Amino acid sequence: MEIVKLPVKDAEDFVKWLLTDFTVNNETVMLAPEAGFYATEGLGVDEVSA
């Protein structure tokens, strides 16, 4: 698993956009927002894992 820091304010919003509005060759991309994996509030808000 790779964790990637993105230039976004909220990775959860970005992941939702990927699943609902973005496709390539009629396929979508699934990522997990990382904020839910941190015990400290505010960490991982701009990170995803694949």
C-alpha positions, -999 to 999 in steps of 0.1 A, spaced: 0 0 0 12 35 -9 2 67 9 3 98 -13 0 134 -2 -22 154 -27 -24 191 -34 -60 192 -22 -78 206 8 -99 174 15 -89 140 1 -123 126 9 -140 151 -14 -114 142 -41 -121 105 -37 -158 110 -40 -153 130 -72 -131 102 -86 -158 76 -80 -188 97 -92 -175 120 -119 -142 108 -133 -137 79 -158 -110 68 -183 -121 43 -209 -153 39 -190 -135 28 -158 -131 47 -125 -104 48 -98 -108 37 -62 -86 53 -35 -90 55 3 -88 88 21 -63 84 49 -78 107 76 -98 78 91 -66 59 97 -50 86 120 -59 89 157 -49 126 156 -76 149 142 -64 168 111 -37 143 100 -42 126 67 -68 151 54 -47 156 22 -36 120 18 -49 89 0 -38 53 -2 -41 29 -32 
